[in-house]
Amino acid sequence: MNMRKAWKTISTVVVWLVVIVAVFMMVFTIISVNTFDRNDRNIFGFRAYIVLSDSMSATDFDAGDLVLVKEVDPTTLQEGDIIAYQSQNAENYGQTVTHKIRAKTTDANGNPGFITYGTTNNVDDETVVTYPFILGKYQTALPHVGTFFQFLKTPQGYIVCILIPFLLLIIYQGLNCVKIFKMYKTEQMAQLQAEKDELAAQKKQSEEMMAQLLAMQQQLTQQAGASPGTDNPQPDMAAMMAELQALRAQVASQNQPAAVEQPKDPEPVKQEKQLNLEDILKEFGQVEENEV
C-alpha cells in the first residue's frame, strides 16, 4: 500500500515537471524568437545577442553564450568597457559584434568613436566604432543559452523539447482514462453480481417457506379425512390458521422486488415472480368447512 502511494506521488511529481518544462519551452521559444538578435526589441530594457565566435573567450564569454546589453549614452563609455555595435567591417558588415574598448578616437570625418578589439587575439578592429552604431553596454552573459536556442530552432530541437513532452502528457492522460473506465466497469459488475446473489437468496427462502406451507396443507388434509368417531383430539384449527396466515405474509414480503437501480450496460436482472398462495388458502378454507 505504501509502495503504491509512493509510486502515485512520484508519478504526479514527474507529470507536473513535464508540464512545467513543456510550458517553459513554449514560452522561451516565443520570447527568444521575438527578442534574440533583434535590435528593435528588448527584455526589461536589455537587448539579447547570441555570441557567434570566441573572440572574447579569453576573458569574458564564449561562443554560444547569450549576452545582455543595455542602451547607454555613448559619451559615458570608458576604456575597458565592453560594447555591442553594428560592424562596419567588410567581412562582417551589419552583424552585431561585442568587443572591448581599447581607446577613444575619431574617424576620418572627425566623428567621435572608439577603437575596439577582441581579447582572444588582441587585434584591433578594422573600423572605428562611432556613436550611431553603438547598441549598448555589455552587462552580463548567460552561458550556453544561445546554443540551446539555436538547437531549439531546428526540427530536432522542436521534437525533443516541445513535441515529445506534450505527447507523453497525452499518453499519460489516455492511460489514466482507460484505468478509470476499467475501475468503473469492475465496480458496476460487482454491484450487479451482488444484486443477483440477493435475489437468489430471496428465491431460496421463498421456496423453503412454500415447502412448509405445502406440508401444513397436507397435514390439514390428513386430519380432515380422519373418522369423526375416533378419540384423537381435534387440532387447534384457529392456531394453525393464524400460523398459515403469518407464513403467507412473510412469503409475500420476501417476494416483493427490491428497489435497486438498474445497471445501464449489463443485461437487466429479471424480476422474480411472486408466489401465489391464494389457491393454498382456498384449499385450506375448503378443508376447514368440510371438517365443520
VOPAGU-2260 file (C-alpha; in pm, 1 decimal, decimal comma):
REM VOPAGU-2260
SITE   aa  ch    i         X         Y         Z
SITE  MET   A    0       0,0       0,0       0,0
SITE  ASN   A    1     283,4     235,2      89,7
SITE  MET   A    2     467,2     145,7    -232,2
SITE  ARG   A    3     156,3     219,0    -436,2
SITE  LYS   A    4     110,1     552,6    -261,5
SITE  ALA   A    5     477,1     641,1    -313,6
SITE  TRP   A    6     459,6     545,4    -681,0
SITE  LYS   A    7     148,4     759,8    -726,3
SITE  THR   A    8     324,3    1056,8    -563,8
SITE  ILE   A    9     632,1    1011,7    -781,2
SITE  SER   A   10     426,3     985,9   -1099,6
SITE  THR   A   11     233,7    1302,2   -1008,3
SITE  VAL   A   12     556,9    1493,7    -948,4
SITE  VAL   A   13     702,4    1370,9   -1278,6
SITE  VAL   A   14     390,4    1472,1   -1469,2
SITE  TRP   A   15     396,9    1821,3   -1321,6
SITE  LEU   A   16     766,6    1854,2   -1402,3
SITE  VAL   A   17     699,4    1757,8   -1762,8
SITE  VAL   A   18     416,0    2011,0   -1779,5
SITE  ILE   A   19     636,4    2286,9   -1636,3
SITE  VAL   A   20     922,6    2204,6   -1873,2
SITE  ALA   A   21     694,8    2192,6   -2177,1
SITE  VAL   A   22     528,7    2523,4   -2089,4
SITE  PHE   A   23     868,2    2682,2   -2019,9
SITE  MET   A   24     995,1    2562,0   -2357,5
SITE  MET   A   25     699,5    2716,4   -2536,3
SITE  VAL   A   26     731,4    3048,2   -2352,3
SITE  PHE   A   27    1108,4    3055,1   -2403,4
SITE  THR   A   28    1068,6    2984,3   -2774,6
SITE  ILE   A   29     813,5    3261,0   -2821,9
SITE  ILE   A   30    1021,5    3516,2   -2628,8
SITE  SER   A   31    1351,8    3420,6   -2787,9
SITE  VAL   A   32    1222,2    3425,5   -3143,5
SITE  ASN   A   33    1083,6    3773,6   -3093,1
SITE  THR   A   34    1374,4    3926,4   -2896,3
SITE  PHE   A   35    1709,5    3748,7   -2951,1
SITE  ASP   A   36    1936,6    3923,2   -3204,3
SITE  ARG   A   37    1673,4    4190,9   -3262,8
SITE  ASN   A   38    1798,9    4549,6   -3236,9
SITE  ASP   A   39    1442,1    4683,6   -3218,8
SITE  ARG   A   40    1332,6    4455,4   -2930,7
SITE  ASN   A   41    1434,6    4431,4   -2566,6
SITE  ILE   A   42    1352,2    4238,9   -2248,4
SITE  PHE   A   43    1302,6    4469,9   -1949,3
SITE  GLY   A   44    1536,0    4720,7   -2108,5
SITE  PHE   A   45    1801,4    4464,7   -2207,2
SITE  ARG   A   46    1887,2    4350,0   -2558,0
SITE  ALA   A   47    1997,0    3989,8   -2602,6
SITE  TYR   A   48    2252,5    3867,2   -2854,4
SITE  ILE   A   49    2392,8    3521,9   -2922,8
SITE  VAL   A   50    2774,5    3510,4   -2930,2
SITE  LEU   A   51    2887,6    3357,9   -3260,6
SITE  SER   A   52    3266,6    3347,1   -3208,7
SITE  ASP   A   53    3530,1    3303,2   -2938,0
SITE  SER   A   54    3687,0    3647,3   -2988,8
SITE  MET   A   55    3617,7    3729,3   -2621,1
SITE  SER   A   56    3653,9    3380,8   -2471,1
SITE  ALA   A   57    3991,6    3463,4   -2314,2
SITE  THR   A   58    3831,4    3699,9   -2060,8
SITE  ASP   A   59    3452,5    3725,9   -2064,0
SITE  PHE   A   60    3225,4    3491,9   -2265,2
SITE  ASP   A   61    3232,4    3208,8   -2519,3
SITE  ALA   A   62    3058,8    3126,9   -2844,3
SITE  GLY   A   63    2704,9    3005,7   -2775,4
SITE  ASP   A   64    2656,3    3227,5   -2470,8
SITE  LEU   A   65    2378,1    3485,3   -2458,1
SITE  VAL   A   66    2498,7    3836,5   -2376,1
SITE  LEU   A   67    2272,3    4105,6   -2235,5
SITE  VAL   A   68    2347,8    4469,2   -2318,0
SITE  LYS   A   69    2176,6    4787,8   -2207,2
SITE  GLU   A   70    2143,7    5107,6   -2405,1
SITE  VAL   A   71    2355,6    5389,1   -2262,8
SITE  ASP   A   72    2477,2    5734,4   -2359,2
SITE  PRO   A   73    2793,7    5675,1   -2571,6
SITE  THR   A   74    2963,7    5973,1   -2411,3
SITE  THR   A   75    2964,1    5790,2   -2076,8
SITE  LEU   A   76    3161,7    5492,7   -2210,4
SITE  GLN   A   77    3522,8    5449,1   -2098,8
SITE  GLU   A   78    3827,0    5245,1   -2193,3
SITE  GLY   A   79    3783,8    4882,7   -2084,0
SITE  ASP   A   80    3405,4    4883,4   -2126,4
SITE  ILE   A   81    3254,6    4609,8   -2345,8
SITE  ILE   A   82    3004,1    4729,7   -2604,0
SITE  ALA   A   83    2779,3    4574,6   -2865,2
SITE  TYR   A   84    2774,9    4751,5   -3201,4
SITE  GLN   A   85    2687,2    4704,2   -3566,7
SITE  SER   A   86    3005,2    4621,0   -3753,4
SITE  GLN   A   87    3112,6    4834,7   -4048,7
SITE  ASN   A   88    3395,7    4599,3   -4145,2
SITE  ALA   A   89    3383,9    4446,3   -4489,2
SITE  GLU   A   90    3395,0    4079,2   -4374,9
SITE  ASN   A   91    3101,6    4105,1   -4128,3
SITE  TYR   A   92    2917,6    4419,5   -4229,2
SITE  GLY   A   93    2590,9    4474,8   -4040,0
SITE  GLN   A   94    2648,0    4194,8   -3788,3
SITE  THR   A   95    2635,7    4257,5   -3415,0
SITE  VAL   A   96    2979,4    4243,4   -3251,2
SITE  THR   A   97    3054,4    4259,9   -2879,4
SITE  HIS   A   98    3410,3    4375,7   -2813,9
SITE  LYS   A   99    3610,1    4572,1   -2557,2
SITE  ILE   A  100    3701,1    4940,3   -2592,9
SITE  ARG   A  101    4075,4    4999,2   -2617,3
SITE  ALA   A  102    4071,6    5375,9   -2658,0
SITE  LYS   A  103    3864,8    5677,0   -2755,4
SITE  THR   A  104    3927,3    5825,3   -3101,1
SITE  THR   A  105    3763,5    5989,4   -3403,4
SITE  ASP   A  106    3709,0    5861,2   -3754,9
SITE  ALA   A  107    3833,7    6021,3   -4077,6
SITE  ASN   A  108    3544,8    6266,5   -4072,5
SITE  GLY   A  109    3614,2    6375,9   -3716,1
SITE  ASN   A  110    3320,1    6186,6   -3562,9
SITE  PRO   A  111    3389,6    6062,2   -3210,1
SITE  GLY   A  112    3419,6    5688,2   -3166,7
SITE  PHE   A  113    3615,1    5401,7   -3013,8
SITE  ILE   A  114    3887,6    5158,3   -3108,9
SITE  THR   A  115    3766,3    4810,2   -3016,2
SITE  TYR   A  116    3929,0    4466,8   -3008,9
SITE  GLY   A  117    3871,6    4104,5   -2916,9
SITE  THR   A  118    4056,6    3987,4   -2608,1
SITE  THR   A  119    4134,3    3645,3   -2752,4
SITE  ASN   A  120    4354,0    3765,8   -3041,1
SITE  ASN   A  121    4415,9    4116,3   -2902,5
SITE  VAL   A  122    4387,2    4266,5   -3253,0
SITE  ASP   A  123    4212,4    4599,6   -3311,4
SITE  ASP   A  124    3900,6    4600,9   -3525,4
SITE  GLU   A  125    3936,3    4744,7   -3872,8
SITE  THR   A  126    3686,1    5027,9   -3842,5
SITE  VAL   A  127    3638,8    5290,6   -3575,7
SITE  VAL   A  128    3305,6    5241,4   -3396,1
SITE  THR   A  129    3122,5    5574,0   -3397,8
SITE  TYR   A  130    2833,1    5663,9   -3170,0
SITE  PRO   A  131    2541,3    5594,9   -3411,9
SITE  PHE   A  132    2639,0    5226,6   -3444,8
SITE  ILE   A  133    2666,5    5151,4   -3072,7
SITE  LEU   A  134    2380,4    4927,6   -2949,1
SITE  GLY   A  135    2457,8    4920,9   -2578,6
SITE  LYS   A  136    2696,8    4836,1   -2298,2
SITE  TYR   A  137    2760,9    4474,4   -2201,0
SITE  GLN   A  138    2600,7    4377,6   -1866,3
SITE  THR   A  139    2625,9    4000,9   -1826,3
SITE  ALA   A  140    2630,0    3670,3   -2013,3
SITE  LEU   A  141    2415,7    3355,2   -1980,0
SITE  PRO   A  142    2632,6    3051,1   -2057,1
SITE  HIS   A  143    2515,6    2816,5   -2337,1
SITE  VAL   A  144    2169,5    2973,6   -2364,0
SITE  GLY   A  145    2242,2    3081,3   -2719,5
SITE  THR   A  146    2347,6    2727,9   -2814,3
SITE  PHE   A  147    2028,1    2588,2   -2666,9
SITE  PHE   A  148    1818,5    2843,1   -2852,4
SITE  GLN   A  149    1987,7    2760,7   -3181,2
SITE  PHE   A  150    1915,7    2391,8   -3119,4
SITE  LEU   A  151    1555,7    2470,9   -3028,3
SITE  LYS   A  152    1502,4    2640,9   -3364,3
SITE  THR   A  153    1592,1    2318,7   -3550,1
SITE  PRO   A  154    1331,9    2045,8   -3621,6
SITE  GLN   A  155    1515,9    1808,3   -3387,9
SITE  GLY   A  156    1505,5    2063,9   -3106,6
SITE  TYR   A  157    1133,0    2122,6   -3154,0
SITE  ILE   A  158    1062,3    1749,1   -3145,9
SITE  VAL   A  159    1276,5    1679,8   -2837,7
SITE  CYS   A  160    1189,3    1985,6   -2629,4
SITE  ILE   A  161     826,2    2053,9   -2718,1
SITE  LEU   A  162     655,6    1776,2   -2916,2
SITE  ILE   A  163     772,4    1474,9   -2712,7
SITE  PRO   A  164     679,1    1622,5   -2369,0
SITE  PHE   A  165     327,9    1702,2   -2488,2
SITE  LEU   A  166     290,9    1357,7   -2646,2
SITE  LEU   A  167     395,3    1199,5   -2316,2
SITE  LEU   A  168     131,2    1403,2   -2134,6
SITE  ILE   A  169    -136,6    1296,7   -2382,4
SITE  ILE   A  170     -39,8     929,2   -2349,2
SITE  TYR   A  171     -34,3     951,5   -1969,1
SITE  GLN   A  172    -379,4    1109,2   -1954,4
SITE  GLY   A  173    -510,1     848,8   -2200,4
SITE  LEU   A  174    -383,8     564,0   -1981,5
SITE  ASN   A  175    -545,8     727,4   -1679,6
SITE  CYS   A  176    -879,3     744,4   -1861,9
SITE  VAL   A  177    -857,4     374,2   -1954,5
SITE  LYS   A  178    -772,8     284,0   -1594,1
SITE  ILE   A  179   -1065,6     483,0   -1456,7
SITE  PHE   A  180   -1304,4     324,1   -1708,5
SITE  LYS   A  181   -1190,4     -26,9   -1611,7
SITE  MET   A  182   -1240,1      51,5   -1242,7
SITE  TYR   A  183   -1591,2     179,7   -1317,2
SITE  LYS   A  184   -1682,1    -137,2   -1511,3
SITE  THR   A  185   -1544,9    -360,3   -1234,1
SITE  GLU   A  186   -1748,6    -181,9    -966,6
SITE  GLN   A  187   -2058,7    -195,7   -1184,9
SITE  MET   A  188   -2024,9    -571,3   -1243,3
SITE  ALA   A  189   -1963,9    -630,5    -870,9
SITE  GLN   A  190   -2281,4    -439,7    -785,7
SITE  LEU   A  191   -2477,5    -638,8   -1043,4
SITE  GLN   A  192   -2348,4    -970,0    -907,0
SITE  ALA   A  193   -2443,2    -865,7    -553,3
SITE  GLU   A  194   -2798,5    -792,2    -667,9
SITE  LYS   A  195   -2819,4   -1134,1    -838,7
SITE  ASP   A  196   -2696,8   -1310,8    -524,7
SITE  GLU   A  197   -2953,9   -1125,8    -313,2
SITE  LEU   A  198   -3237,5   -1226,6    -546,1
SITE  ALA   A  199   -3116,4   -1587,8    -545,6
SITE  ALA   A  200   -3116,0   -1591,9    -163,5
SITE  GLN   A  201   -3469,3   -1448,9    -153,7
SITE  LYS   A  202   -3585,7   -1711,3    -403,0
SITE  LYS   A  203   -3437,2   -1993,1    -196,6
SITE  GLN   A  204   -3603,2   -1864,1     120,3
SITE  SER   A  205   -3936,6   -1836,2     -58,2
SITE  GLU   A  206   -3907,9   -2194,8    -181,3
SITE  GLU   A  207   -3839,5   -2314,8     172,8
SITE  MET   A  208   -4148,2   -2130,9     301,7
SITE  MET   A  209   -4358,0   -2276,3      20,3
SITE  ALA   A  210   -4245,5   -2623,4     119,4
SITE  GLN   A  211   -4357,3   -2554,4     477,4
SITE  LEU   A  212   -4698,2   -2435,6     354,4
SITE  LEU   A  213   -4745,4   -2744,7     139,5
SITE  ALA   A  214   -4654,3   -2964,8     435,9
SITE  MET   A  215   -4912,9   -2787,1     651,9
SITE  GLN   A  216   -5174,4   -2826,3     380,2
SITE  GLN   A  217   -5101,6   -3198,9     358,6
SITE  GLN   A  218   -5128,5   -3230,7     736,0
SITE  LEU   A  219   -5463,6   -3049,8     741,7
SITE  THR   A  220   -5595,8   -3270,4     464,7
SITE  GLN   A  221   -5496,3   -3585,8     652,1
SITE  GLN   A  222   -5657,4   -3462,4     972,8
SITE  ALA   A  223   -5978,7   -3366,5     792,3
SITE  GLY   A  224   -6000,4   -3715,3     636,9
SITE  ALA   A  225   -5980,2   -3890,3     977,5
SITE  SER   A  226   -6300,6   -4056,8    1107,2
SITE  PRO   A  227   -6513,7   -3838,6    1338,9
SITE  GLY   A  228   -6565,0   -4120,3    1590,6
SITE  THR   A  229   -6205,3   -4156,8    1694,0
SITE  ASP   A  230   -6071,0   -4043,3    2027,2
SITE  ASN   A  231   -5797,0   -3828,8    1869,5
SITE  PRO   A  232   -5831,2   -3464,7    1978,4
SITE  GLN   A  233   -5912,5   -3215,4    1706,3
SITE  PRO   A  234   -5623,5   -2985,3    1621,4
SITE  ASP   A  235   -5641,5   -2623,7    1711,4
SITE  MET   A  236   -5758,1   -2502,3    1370,6
SITE  ALA   A  237   -5754,5   -2134,6    1467,4
SITE  ALA   A  238   -5390,2   -2155,4    1573,4
SITE  MET   A  239   -5290,0   -2337,5    1253,6
SITE  MET   A  240   -5485,6   -2086,7    1050,0
SITE  ALA   A  241   -5302,4   -1797,8    1220,1
SITE  GLU   A  242   -4966,3   -1968,4    1158,2
SITE  LEU   A  243   -5054,0   -2019,4     792,4
SITE  GLN   A  244   -5154,6   -1655,0     757,1
SITE  ALA   A  245   -4825,6   -1544,4     916,9
SITE  LEU   A  246   -4626,5   -1760,3     677,1
SITE  ARG   A  247   -4826,1   -1621,3     385,9
SITE  ALA   A  248   -4746,2   -1263,0     491,9
SITE  GLN   A  249   -4375,3   -1345,9     533,5
SITE  VAL   A  250   -4355,2   -1508,4     190,1
SITE  ALA   A  251   -4532,8   -1212,0      31,6
SITE  SER   A  252   -4288,2    -967,8     192,7
SITE  GLN   A  253   -3992,2   -1177,5      80,5
SITE  ASN   A  254   -4112,4   -1179,6    -278,7
SITE  GLN   A  255   -4152,3    -804,6    -310,6
SITE  PRO   A  256   -3898,5    -677,6    -570,4
SITE  ALA   A  257   -3606,7    -480,6    -425,4
SITE  ALA   A  258   -3589,1    -111,9    -522,3
SITE  VAL   A  259   -3243,7    -119,5    -684,8
SITE  GLU   A  260   -3109,7      92,9    -962,8
SITE  GLN   A  261   -3097,8     -97,3   -1290,4
SITE  PRO   A  262   -2747,6    -105,0   -1447,0
SITE  LYS   A  263   -2714,8      51,9   -1788,6
SITE  ASP   A  264   -2457,4    -166,1   -1960,7
SITE  PRO   A  265   -2511,1    -531,7   -1840,9
SITE  GLU   A  266   -2830,7    -732,5   -1913,4
SITE  PRO   A  267   -3103,6    -630,8   -1664,6
SITE  VAL   A  268   -3176,3    -876,3   -1385,7
SITE  LYS   A  269   -3512,0   -1046,8   -1432,7
SITE  GLN   A  270   -3760,5    -987,6   -1153,9
SITE  GLU   A  271   -3874,4   -1299,1    -966,5
SITE  LYS   A  272   -4244,3   -1384,0    -982,8
SITE  GLN   A  273   -4432,2   -1353,4    -658,3
SITE  LEU   A  274   -4560,8   -1680,1    -515,3
SITE  ASN   A  275   -4932,2   -1728,9    -547,9
SITE  LEU   A  276   -5069,6   -1862,9    -218,0
SITE  GLU   A  277   -5434,7   -1788,2    -282,9
SITE  ASP   A  278   -5504,0   -2144,6    -403,0
SITE  ILE   A  279   -5345,2   -2291,2     -92,3
SITE  LEU   A  280   -5554,6   -2070,2     135,7
SITE  LYS   A  281   -5868,9   -2150,1     -60,8
SITE  GLU   A  282   -5799,4   -2522,3     -24,0
SITE  PHE   A  283   -5735,3   -2469,6     343,2
SITE  GLY   A  284   -6070,1   -2293,5     372,8
SITE  GLN   A  285   -6245,6   -2582,3     197,9
SITE  VAL   A  286   -6082,0   -2827,8     432,6
SITE  GLU   A  287   -6198,3   -2630,3     732,5
SITE  GLU   A  288   -6556,4   -2614,1     600,8
SITE  ASN   A  289   -6563,4   -2989,2     538,0
SITE  GLU   A  290   -6437,3   -3053,6     889,1
SITE  VAL   A  291   -6704,6   -2833,0    1038,5
